Amino acid sequence: MDIDVIFKIAGIGILATVVCSILEQSGKKEIATFVSLSSVIICLVMVLSMISDLFSTIRNLFSLY
């Protein structure tokens, strides 16, 4: 597992937090909600692709088809 994925997820989280804070202070709470939701979805897609790779590796390891 690469440490780059952890840094990418942390970077997305920090960026989303800063953007949400700025948007909430300017009174645009709905857009801040969409920003936080989109960052969660992006991180979830990254993790799901890694889990898919894990399951395919396990399937190949035990010769399951």
mmJSON file of the N, C-alpha and C atoms, coordinates in Angstrom:
{"data_MODEL":{"atom_site":{
"group_PDB":["ATOM","ATOM","ATOM","ATOM","ATOM","ATOM","ATOM","ATOM","ATOM","ATOM","ATOM","ATOM","ATOM","ATOM","ATOM","ATOM","ATOM","ATOM","ATOM","ATOM","ATOM","ATOM","ATOM","ATOM","ATOM","ATOM","ATOM","ATOM","ATOM","ATOM","ATOM","ATOM","ATOM","ATOM","ATOM","ATOM","ATOM","ATOM","ATOM","ATOM","ATOM","ATOM","ATOM","ATOM","ATOM","ATOM","ATOM","ATOM","ATOM","ATOM","ATOM","ATOM","ATOM","ATOM","ATOM","ATOM","ATOM","ATOM","ATOM","ATOM","ATOM","ATOM","ATOM","ATOM","ATOM","ATOM","ATOM","ATOM","ATOM","ATOM","ATOM","ATOM","ATOM","ATOM","ATOM","ATOM","ATOM","ATOM","ATOM","ATOM","ATOM","ATOM","ATOM","ATOM","ATOM","ATOM","ATOM","ATOM","ATOM","ATOM","ATOM","ATOM","ATOM","ATOM","ATOM","ATOM","ATOM","ATOM","ATOM","ATOM","ATOM","ATOM","ATOM","ATOM","ATOM","ATOM","ATOM","ATOM","ATOM","ATOM","ATOM","ATOM","ATOM","ATOM","ATOM","ATOM","ATOM","ATOM","ATOM","ATOM","ATOM","ATOM","ATOM","ATOM","ATOM","ATOM","ATOM","ATOM","ATOM","ATOM","ATOM","ATOM","ATOM","ATOM","ATOM","ATOM","ATOM","ATOM","ATOM","ATOM","ATOM","ATOM","ATOM","ATOM","ATOM","ATOM","ATOM","ATOM","ATOM","ATOM","ATOM","ATOM","ATOM","ATOM","ATOM","ATOM","ATOM","ATOM","ATOM","ATOM","ATOM","ATOM","ATOM","ATOM","ATOM","ATOM","ATOM","ATOM","ATOM","ATOM","ATOM","ATOM","ATOM","ATOM","ATOM","ATOM","ATOM","ATOM","ATOM","ATOM","ATOM","ATOM","ATOM","ATOM","ATOM","ATOM","ATOM","ATOM","ATOM","ATOM","ATOM","ATOM","ATOM","ATOM","ATOM"],
"id":[1,2,3,4,5,6,7,8,9,10,11,12,13,14,15,16,17,18,19,20,21,22,23,24,25,26,27,28,29,30,31,32,33,34,35,36,37,38,39,40,41,42,43,44,45,46,47,48,49,50,51,52,53,54,55,56,57,58,59,60,61,62,63,64,65,66,67,68,69,70,71,72,73,74,75,76,77,78,79,80,81,82,83,84,85,86,87,88,89,90,91,92,93,94,95,96,97,98,99,100,101,102,103,104,105,106,107,108,109,110,111,112,113,114,115,116,117,118,119,120,121,122,123,124,125,126,127,128,129,130,131,132,133,134,135,136,137,138,139,140,141,142,143,144,145,146,147,148,149,150,151,152,153,154,155,156,157,158,159,160,161,162,163,164,165,166,167,168,169,170,171,172,173,174,175,176,177,178,179,180,181,182,183,184,185,186,187,188,189,190,191,192,193,194,195],
"type_symbol":["N","C","C","N","C","C","N","C","C","N","C","C","N","C","C","N","C","C","N","C","C","N","C","C","N","C","C","N","C","C","N","C","C","N","C","C","N","C","C","N","C","C","N","C","C","N","C","C","N","C","C","N","C","C","N","C","C","N","C","C","N","C","C","N","C","C","N","C","C","N","C","C","N","C","C","N","C","C","N","C","C","N","C","C","N","C","C","N","C","C","N","C","C","N","C","C","N","C","C","N","C","C","N","C","C","N","C","C","N","C","C","N","C","C","N","C","C","N","C","C","N","C","C","N","C","C","N","C","C","N","C","C","N","C","C","N","C","C","N","C","C","N","C","C","N","C","C","N","C","C","N","C","C","N","C","C","N","C","C","N","C","C","N","C","C","N","C","C","N","C","C","N","C","C","N","C","C","N","C","C","N","C","C","N","C","C","N","C","C","N","C","C","N","C","C"],
"label_atom_id":["N","CA","C","N","CA","C","N","CA","C","N","CA","C","N","CA","C","N","CA","C","N","CA","C","N","CA","C","N","CA","C","N","CA","C","N","CA","C","N","CA","C","N","CA","C","N","CA","C","N","CA","C","N","CA","C","N","CA","C","N","CA","C","N","CA","C","N","CA","C","N","CA","C","N","CA","C","N","CA","C","N","CA","C","N","CA","C","N","CA","C","N","CA","C","N","CA","C","N","CA","C","N","CA","C","N","CA","C","N","CA","C","N","CA","C","N","CA","C","N","CA","C","N","CA","C","N","CA","C","N","CA","C","N","CA","C","N","CA","C","N","CA","C","N","CA","C","N","CA","C","N","CA","C","N","CA","C","N","CA","C","N","CA","C","N","CA","C","N","CA","C","N","CA","C","N","CA","C","N","CA","C","N","CA","C","N","CA","C","N","CA","C","N","CA","C","N","CA","C","N","CA","C","N","CA","C","N","CA","C","N","CA","C","N","CA","C","N","CA","C","N","CA","C","N","CA","C"],
"label_alt_id":[null,null,null,null,null,null,null,null,null,null,null,null,null,null,null,null,null,null,null,null,null,null,null,null,null,null,null,null,null,null,null,null,null,null,null,null,null,null,null,null,null,null,null,null,null,null,null,null,null,null,null,null,null,null,null,null,null,null,null,null,null,null,null,null,null,null,null,null,null,null,null,null,null,null,null,null,null,null,null,null,null,null,null,null,null,null,null,null,null,null,null,null,null,null,null,null,null,null,null,null,null,null,null,null,null,null,null,null,null,null,null,null,null,null,null,null,null,null,null,null,null,null,null,null,null,null,null,null,null,null,null,null,null,null,null,null,null,null,null,null,null,null,null,null,null,null,null,null,null,null,null,null,null,null,null,null,null,null,null,null,null,null,null,null,null,null,null,null,null,null,null,null,null,null,null,null,null,null,null,null,null,null,null,null,null,null,null,null,null,null,null,null,null,null,null],
"label_comp_id":["MET","MET","MET","ASP","ASP","ASP","ILE","ILE","ILE","ASP","ASP","ASP","VAL","VAL","VAL","ILE","ILE","ILE","PHE","PHE","PHE","LYS","LYS","LYS","ILE","ILE","ILE","ALA","ALA","ALA","GLY","GLY","GLY","ILE","ILE","ILE","GLY","GLY","GLY","ILE","ILE","ILE","LEU","LEU","LEU","ALA","ALA","ALA","THR","THR","THR","VAL","VAL","VAL","VAL","VAL","VAL","CYS","CYS","CYS","SER","SER","SER","ILE","ILE","ILE","LEU","LEU","LEU","GLU","GLU","GLU","GLN","GLN","GLN","SER","SER","SER","GLY","GLY","GLY","LYS","LYS","LYS","LYS","LYS","LYS","GLU","GLU","GLU","ILE","ILE","ILE","ALA","ALA","ALA","THR","THR","THR","PHE","PHE","PHE","VAL","VAL","VAL","SER","SER","SER","LEU","LEU","LEU","SER","SER","SER","SER","SER","SER","VAL","VAL","VAL","ILE","ILE","ILE","ILE","ILE","ILE","CYS","CYS","CYS","LEU","LEU","LEU","VAL","VAL","VAL","MET","MET","MET","VAL","VAL","VAL","LEU","LEU","LEU","SER","SER","SER","MET","MET","MET","ILE","ILE","ILE","SER","SER","SER","ASP","ASP","ASP","LEU","LEU","LEU","PHE","PHE","PHE","SER","SER","SER","THR","THR","THR","ILE","ILE","ILE","ARG","ARG","ARG","ASN","ASN","ASN","LEU","LEU","LEU","PHE","PHE","PHE","SER","SER","SER","LEU","LEU","LEU","TYR","TYR","TYR"],
"label_asym_id":["A","A","A","A","A","A","A","A","A","A","A","A","A","A","A","A","A","A","A","A","A","A","A","A","A","A","A","A","A","A","A","A","A","A","A","A","A","A","A","A","A","A","A","A","A","A","A","A","A","A","A","A","A","A","A","A","A","A","A","A","A","A","A","A","A","A","A","A","A","A","A","A","A","A","A","A","A","A","A","A","A","A","A","A","A","A","A","A","A","A","A","A","A","A","A","A","A","A","A","A","A","A","A","A","A","A","A","A","A","A","A","A","A","A","A","A","A","A","A","A","A","A","A","A","A","A","A","A","A","A","A","A","A","A","A","A","A","A","A","A","A","A","A","A","A","A","A","A","A","A","A","A","A","A","A","A","A","A","A","A","A","A","A","A","A","A","A","A","A","A","A","A","A","A","A","A","A","A","A","A","A","A","A","A","A","A","A","A","A","A","A","A","A","A","A"],
"label_entity_id":["1","1","1","1","1","1","1","1","1","1","1","1","1","1","1","1","1","1","1","1","1","1","1","1","1","1","1","1","1","1","1","1","1","1","1","1","1","1","1","1","1","1","1","1","1","1","1","1","1","1","1","1","1","1","1","1","1","1","1","1","1","1","1","1","1","1","1","1","1","1","1","1","1","1","1","1","1","1","1","1","1","1","1","1","1","1","1","1","1","1","1","1","1","1","1","1","1","1","1","1","1","1","1","1","1","1","1","1","1","1","1","1","1","1","1","1","1","1","1","1","1","1","1","1","1","1","1","1","1","1","1","1","1","1","1","1","1","1","1","1","1","1","1","1","1","1","1","1","1","1","1","1","1","1","1","1","1","1","1","1","1","1","1","1","1","1","1","1","1","1","1","1","1","1","1","1","1","1","1","1","1","1","1","1","1","1","1","1","1","1","1","1","1","1","1"],
"label_seq_id":[1,1,1,2,2,2,3,3,3,4,4,4,5,5,5,6,6,6,7,7,7,8,8,8,9,9,9,10,10,10,11,11,11,12,12,12,13,13,13,14,14,14,15,15,15,16,16,16,17,17,17,18,18,18,19,19,19,20,20,20,21,21,21,22,22,22,23,23,23,24,24,24,25,25,25,26,26,26,27,27,27,28,28,28,29,29,29,30,30,30,31,31,31,32,32,32,33,33,33,34,34,34,35,35,35,36,36,36,37,37,37,38,38,38,39,39,39,40,40,40,41,41,41,42,42,42,43,43,43,44,44,44,45,45,45,46,46,46,47,47,47,48,48,48,49,49,49,50,50,50,51,51,51,52,52,52,53,53,53,54,54,54,55,55,55,56,56,56,57,57,57,58,58,58,59,59,59,60,60,60,61,61,61,62,62,62,63,63,63,64,64,64,65,65,65],
"pdbx_PDB_ins_code":[null,null,null,null,null,null,null,null,null,null,null,null,null,null,null,null,null,null,null,null,null,null,null,null,null,null,null,null,null,null,null,null,null,null,null,null,null,null,null,null,null,null,null,null,null,null,null,null,null,null,null,null,null,null,null,null,null,null,null,null,null,null,null,null,null,null,null,null,null,null,null,null,null,null,null,null,null,null,null,null,null,null,null,null,null,null,null,null,null,null,null,null,null,null,null,null,null,null,null,null,null,null,null,null,null,null,null,null,null,null,null,null,null,null,null,null,null,null,null,null,null,null,null,null,null,null,null,null,null,null,null,null,null,null,null,null,null,null,null,null,null,null,null,null,null,null,null,null,null,null,null,null,null,null,null,null,null,null,null,null,null,null,null,null,null,null,null,null,null,null,null,null,null,null,null,null,null,null,null,null,null,null,null,null,null,null,null,null,null,null,null,null,null,null,null],
"Cartn_x":[0.842,0.0,0.888,0.561,1.332,0.861,1.803,1.468,0.877,1.028,0.492,-1.024,-1.688,-3.15,-3.577,-2.85,-3.166,-2.973,-1.894,-1.654,-2.71,-3.163,-4.217,-5.515,-5.885,-7.114,-7.001,-5.841,-5.642,-5.678,-5.101,-5.129,-6.531,-7.318,-8.71,-9.479,-9.234,-9.914,-9.559,-8.288,-7.849,-8.407,-8.338,-8.866,-10.37,-11.092,-12.545,-12.883,-12.113,-12.358,-12.163,-11.103,-10.834,-11.926,-12.299,-13.326,-14.669,-15.008,-16.275,-16.301,-15.186,-15.127,-15.323,-14.678,-14.826,-16.264,-16.854,-18.22,-19.227,-19.028,-19.952,-19.855,-18.654,-18.503,-19.108,-19.159,-19.755,-21.257,-21.816,-23.26,-23.771,-22.923,-23.34,-23.237,-24.101,-24.052,-24.419,-25.322,-25.739,-24.598,-23.838,-22.712,-21.624,-21.448,-20.473,-20.853,-22.143,-22.599,-22.285,-22.494,-22.182,-20.682,-19.875,-18.419,-17.982,-18.51,-18.126,-18.642,-19.834,-20.379,-19.566,-19.17,-18.376,-16.989,-16.412,-15.105,-15.214,-16.302,-16.511,-16.684,-17.413,-17.634,-16.331,-15.504,-14.217,-13.334,-13.264,-12.456,-13.027,-14.341,-14.979,-14.67,-14.669,-14.334,-12.884,-11.996,-10.593,-10.445,-11.126,-11.025,-11.696,-12.823,-13.506,-12.673,-11.942,-11.078,-9.958,-9.45,-8.417,-8.987,-10.21,-10.843,-11.112,-11.5,-11.719,-10.419,-9.327,-8.028,-7.651,-7.972,-7.693,-8.46,-9.751,-10.551,-10.088,-9.689,-9.184,-7.858,-7.029,-5.773,-6.031,-6.973,-7.315,-7.907,-8.749,-9.345,-8.268,-7.277,-6.184,-5.275,-5.102,-4.232,-4.77,-6.074,-6.676,-7.3,-7.066,-7.572,-9.078,-9.784,-11.236,-11.722,-12.7,-13.234,-14.695],
"Cartn_y":[-1.177,0.0,1.242,2.145,3.376,4.372,5.122,6.167,7.376,7.411,8.528,8.628,7.496,7.501,8.167,7.904,8.509,10.024,10.452,11.881,12.548,11.849,12.407,12.587,11.585,11.673,12.775,12.883,13.949,15.324,15.435,16.704,17.108,16.141,16.424,16.873,16.237,16.605,18.0,18.335,19.67,20.736,20.488,21.451,21.645,20.55,20.648,21.405,21.196,21.894,23.4,23.793,25.218,25.857,25.188,25.733,25.818,24.79,24.808,25.916,26.144,27.217,28.585,28.784,30.058,30.25,29.197,29.303,29.526,28.869,29.052,30.457,31.021,32.378,33.419,33.089,34.025,33.809,32.87,32.67,31.708,30.954,30.007,28.588,28.292,27.015,25.844,26.06,24.98,24.526,25.5,25.156,24.46,24.864,24.206,22.749,22.496,21.117,20.288,20.865,20.149,19.898,20.831,20.658,19.515,19.48,18.409,17.06,17.031,15.782,15.292,16.198,15.789,15.295,15.877,15.398,14.003,13.739,12.397,11.39,11.756,10.847,10.571,11.591,11.401,10.441,10.622,9.729,8.317,8.2,6.882,6.145,6.842,6.214,5.739,6.52,6.108,4.845,4.789,3.629,2.414,2.615,1.488,0.862,1.668,1.095,0.268,0.718,-0.06,-1.367,-1.347,-2.569,-3.532,-3.008,-3.85,-4.535,-3.8,-4.397,-5.467,-5.236,-6.22,-7.51,-7.393,-8.596,-9.344,-8.64,-9.33,-10.024,-9.433,-10.082,-11.336,-11.262,-12.449,-13.536,-13.137,-14.106,-14.798,-14.051,-14.647,-15.492,-15.105,-15.843,-17.235,-17.337,-18.615,-19.288,-18.725,-19.272,-19.432,-18.442,-18.453,-17.652,-18.209,-17.486,-17.421],
"Cartn_z":[0.0,0.0,0.0,-0.858,-0.951,0.098,0.593,1.557,0.839,-0.493,-1.274,-1.141,-1.029,-0.913,0.387,1.434,2.736,2.665,2.002,1.86,0.982,-0.052,-0.911,-0.138,0.646,1.431,2.478,3.111,4.096,3.431,2.257,1.53,1.131,0.679,0.329,1.567,2.693,3.927,4.397,4.336,4.762,3.836,2.53,1.562,1.724,1.929,2.111,3.389,4.436,5.696,5.549,4.866,4.667,3.814,2.724,1.838,2.557,3.32,4.059,5.103,5.774,6.764,6.114,4.98,4.274,3.804,3.26,2.759,3.886,5.013,6.136,6.719,6.755,7.272,6.335,5.046,4.103,3.952,4.693,4.703,3.649,3.028,1.989,2.527,3.474,4.172,3.262,2.287,1.405,0.499,0.002,-0.862,-0.046,1.205,2.074,2.31,2.415,2.58,1.346,0.162,-1.072,-1.218,-0.785,-0.851,0.063,1.273,2.194,1.704,1.137,0.612,-0.578,-1.445,-2.605,-2.196,-1.169,-0.713,-0.105,0.599,1.145,0.018,-1.014,-2.139,-2.884,-3.07,-3.743,-2.954,-1.641,-0.806,-0.799,-0.803,-0.82,-2.113,-3.241,-4.519,-4.518,-3.94,-3.857,-3.026,-1.898,-1.008,-1.643,-2.321,-2.952,-4.061,-4.803,-5.834,-5.209,-4.069,-3.377,-2.835,-2.319,-1.814,-2.962,-4.114,-5.285,-5.704,-5.688,-6.0,-4.982,-3.723,-2.678,-2.919,-3.237,-3.478,-4.723,-5.759,-6.95,-6.661,-5.83,-5.445,-4.628,-3.701,-2.9,-3.779,-4.736,-5.653,-6.484,-6.954,-7.734,-6.854,-5.613,-4.718,-4.436,-4.218,-3.906,-5.124,-6.297,-7.573,-7.561,-7.066,-7.054,-8.253,-8.955,-10.124,-10.079],
"occupancy":[1.0,1.0,1.0,1.0,1.0,1.0,1.0,1.0,1.0,1.0,1.0,1.0,1.0,1.0,1.0,1.0,1.0,1.0,1.0,1.0,1.0,1.0,1.0,1.0,1.0,1.0,1.0,1.0,1.0,1.0,1.0,1.0,1.0,1.0,1.0,1.0,1.0,1.0,1.0,1.0,1.0,1.0,1.0,1.0,1.0,1.0,1.0,1.0,1.0,1.0,1.0,1.0,1.0,1.0,1.0,1.0,1.0,1.0,1.0,1.0,1.0,1.0,1.0,1.0,1.0,1.0,1.0,1.0,1.0,1.0,1.0,1.0,1.0,1.0,1.0,1.0,1.0,1.0,1.0,1.0,1.0,1.0,1.0,1.0,1.0,1.0,1.0,1.0,1.0,1.0,1.0,1.0,1.0,1.0,1.0,1.0,1.0,1.0,1.0,1.0,1.0,1.0,1.0,1.0,1.0,1.0,1.0,1.0,1.0,1.0,1.0,1.0,1.0,1.0,1.0,1.0,1.0,1.0,1.0,1.0,1.0,1.0,1.0,1.0,1.0,1.0,1.0,1.0,1.0,1.0,1.0,1.0,1.0,1.0,1.0,1.0,1.0,1.0,1.0,1.0,1.0,1.0,1.0,1.0,1.0,1.0,1.0,1.0,1.0,1.0,1.0,1.0,1.0,1.0,1.0,1.0,1.0,1.0,1.0,1.0,1.0,1.0,1.0,1.0,1.0,1.0,1.0,1.0,1.0,1.0,1.0,1.0,1.0,1.0,1.0,1.0,1.0,1.0,1.0,1.0,1.0,1.0,1.0,1.0,1.0,1.0,1.0,1.0,1.0,1.0,1.0,1.0,1.0,1.0,1.0],
"B_iso_or_equiv":[0.0,0.0,0.0,0.0,0.0,0.0,0.0,0.0,0.0,0.0,0.0,0.0,0.0,0.0,0.0,0.0,0.0,0.0,0.0,0.0,0.0,0.0,0.0,0.0,0.0,0.0,0.0,0.0,0.0,0.0,0.0,0.0,0.0,0.0,0.0,0.0,0.0,0.0,0.0,0.0,0.0,0.0,0.0,0.0,0.0,0.0,0.0,0.0,0.0,0.0,0.0,0.0,0.0,0.0,0.0,0.0,0.0,0.0,0.0,0.0,0.0,0.0,0.0,0.0,0.0,0.0,0.0,0.0,0.0,0.0,0.0,0.0,0.0,0.0,0.0,0.0,0.0,0.0,0.0,0.0,0.0,0.0,0.0,0.0,0.0,0.0,0.0,0.0,0.0,0.0,0.0,0.0,0.0,0.0,0.0,0.0,0.0,0.0,0.0,0.0,0.0,0.0,0.0,0.0,0.0,0.0,0.0,0.0,0.0,0.0,0.0,0.0,0.0,0.0,0.0,0.0,0.0,0.0,0.0,0.0,0.0,0.0,0.0,0.0,0.0,0.0,0.0,0.0,0.0,0.0,0.0,0.0,0.0,0.0,0.0,0.0,0.0,0.0,0.0,0.0,0.0,0.0,0.0,0.0,0.0,0.0,0.0,0.0,0.0,0.0,0.0,0.0,0.0,0.0,0.0,0.0,0.0,0.0,0.0,0.0,0.0,0.0,0.0,0.0,0.0,0.0,0.0,0.0,0.0,0.0,0.0,0.0,0.0,0.0,0.0,0.0,0.0,0.0,0.0,0.0,0.0,0.0,0.0,0.0,0.0,0.0,0.0,0.0,0.0,0.0,0.0,0.0,0.0,0.0,0.0],
"pdbx_formal_charge":[null,null,null,null,null,null,null,null,null,null,null,null,null,null,null,null,null,null,null,null,null,null,null,null,null,null,null,null,null,null,null,null,null,null,null,null,null,null,null,null,null,null,null,null,null,null,null,null,null,null,null,null,null,null,null,null,null,null,null,null,null,null,null,null,null,null,null,null,null,null,null,null,null,null,null,null,null,null,null,null,null,null,null,null,null,null,null,null,null,null,null,null,null,null,null,null,null,null,null,null,null,null,null,null,null,null,null,null,null,null,null,null,null,null,null,null,null,null,null,null,null,null,null,null,null,null,null,null,null,null,null,null,null,null,null,null,null,null,null,null,null,null,null,null,null,null,null,null,null,null,null,null,null,null,null,null,null,null,null,null,null,null,null,null,null,null,null,null,null,null,null,null,null,null,null,null,null,null,null,null,null,null,null,null,null,null,null,null,null,null,null,null,null,null,null],
"auth_seq_id":[1,1,1,2,2,2,3,3,3,4,4,4,5,5,5,6,6,6,7,7,7,8,8,8,9,9,9,10,10,10,11,11,11,12,12,12,13,13,13,14,14,14,15,15,15,16,16,16,17,17,17,18,18,18,19,19,19,20,20,20,21,21,21,22,22,22,23,23,23,24,24,24,25,25,25,26,26,26,27,27,27,28,28,28,29,29,29,30,30,30,31,31,31,32,32,32,33,33,33,34,34,34,35,35,35,36,36,36,37,37,37,38,38,38,39,39,39,40,40,40,41,41,41,42,42,42,43,43,43,44,44,44,45,45,45,46,46,46,47,47,47,48,48,48,49,49,49,50,50,50,51,51,51,52,52,52,53,53,53,54,54,54,55,55,55,56,56,56,57,57,57,58,58,58,59,59,59,60,60,60,61,61,61,62,62,62,63,63,63,64,64,64,65,65,65],
"auth_comp_id":["MET","MET","MET","ASP","ASP","ASP","ILE","ILE","ILE","ASP","ASP","ASP","VAL","VAL","VAL","ILE","ILE","ILE","PHE","PHE","PHE","LYS","LYS","LYS","ILE","ILE","ILE","ALA","ALA","ALA","GLY","GLY","GLY","ILE","ILE","ILE","GLY","GLY","GLY","ILE","ILE","ILE","LEU","LEU","LEU","ALA","ALA","ALA","THR","THR","THR","VAL","VAL","VAL","VAL","VAL","VAL","CYS","CYS","CYS","SER","SER","SER","ILE","ILE","ILE","LEU","LEU","LEU","GLU","GLU","GLU","GLN","GLN","GLN","SER","SER","SER","GLY","GLY","GLY","LYS","LYS","LYS","LYS","LYS","LYS","GLU","GLU","GLU","ILE","ILE","ILE","ALA","ALA","ALA","THR","THR","THR","PHE","PHE","PHE","VAL","VAL","VAL","SER","SER","SER","LEU","LEU","LEU","SER","SER","SER","SER","SER","SER","VAL","VAL","VAL","ILE","ILE","ILE","ILE","ILE","ILE","CYS","CYS","CYS","LEU","LEU","LEU","VAL","VAL","VAL","MET","MET","MET","VAL","VAL","VAL","LEU","LEU","LEU","SER","SER","SER","MET","MET","MET","ILE","ILE","ILE","SER","SER","SER","ASP","ASP","ASP","LEU","LEU","LEU","PHE","PHE","PHE","SER","SER","SER","THR","THR","THR","ILE","ILE","ILE","ARG","ARG","ARG","ASN","ASN","ASN","LEU","LEU","LEU","PHE","PHE","PHE","SER","SER","SER","LEU","LEU","LEU","TYR","TYR","TYR"],
"auth_asym_id":["A","A","A","A","A","A","A","A","A","A","A","A","A","A","A","A","A","A","A","A","A","A","A","A","A","A","A","A","A","A","A","A","A","A","A","A","A","A","A","A","A","A","A","A","A","A","A","A","A","A","A","A","A","A","A","A","A","A","A","A","A","A","A","A","A","A","A","A","A","A","A","A","A","A","A","A","A","A","A","A","A","A","A","A","A","A","A","A","A","A","A","A","A","A","A","A","A","A","A","A","A","A","A","A","A","A","A","A","A","A","A","A","A","A","A","A","A","A","A","A","A","A","A","A","A","A","A","A","A","A","A","A","A","A","A","A","A","A","A","A","A","A","A","A","A","A","A","A","A","A","A","A","A","A","A","A","A","A","A","A","A","A","A","A","A","A","A","A","A","A","A","A","A","A","A","A","A","A","A","A","A","A","A","A","A","A","A","A","A","A","A","A","A","A","A"],
"auth_atom_id":["N","CA","C","N","CA","C","N","CA","C","N","CA","C","N","CA","C","N","CA","C","N","CA","C","N","CA","C","N","CA","C","N","CA","C","N","CA","C","N","CA","C","N","CA","C","N","CA","C","N","CA","C","N","CA","C","N","CA","C","N","CA","C","N","CA","C","N","CA","C","N","CA","C","N","CA","C","N","CA","C","N","CA","C","N","CA","C","N","CA","C","N","CA","C","N","CA","C","N","CA","C","N","CA","C","N","CA","C","N","CA","C","N","CA","C","N","CA","C","N","CA","C","N","CA","C","N","CA","C","N","CA","C","N","CA","C","N","CA","C","N","CA","C","N","CA","C","N","CA","C","N","CA","C","N","CA","C","N","CA","C","N","CA","C","N","CA","C","N","CA","C","N","CA","C","N","CA","C","N","CA","C","N","CA","C","N","CA","C","N","CA","C","N","CA","C","N","CA","C","N","CA","C","N","CA","C","N","CA","C","N","CA","C","N","CA","C","N","CA","C","N","CA","C","N","CA","C"],
"pdbx_PDB_model_num":[1,1,1,1,1,1,1,1,1,1,1,1,1,1,1,1,1,1,1,1,1,1,1,1,1,1,1,1,1,1,1,1,1,1,1,1,1,1,1,1,1,1,1,1,1,1,1,1,1,1,1,1,1,1,1,1,1,1,1,1,1,1,1,1,1,1,1,1,1,1,1,1,1,1,1,1,1,1,1,1,1,1,1,1,1,1,1,1,1,1,1,1,1,1,1,1,1,1,1,1,1,1,1,1,1,1,1,1,1,1,1,1,1,1,1,1,1,1,1,1,1,1,1,1,1,1,1,1,1,1,1,1,1,1,1,1,1,1,1,1,1,1,1,1,1,1,1,1,1,1,1,1,1,1,1,1,1,1,1,1,1,1,1,1,1,1,1,1,1,1,1,1,1,1,1,1,1,1,1,1,1,1,1,1,1,1,1,1,1,1,1,1,1,1,1]
}}}
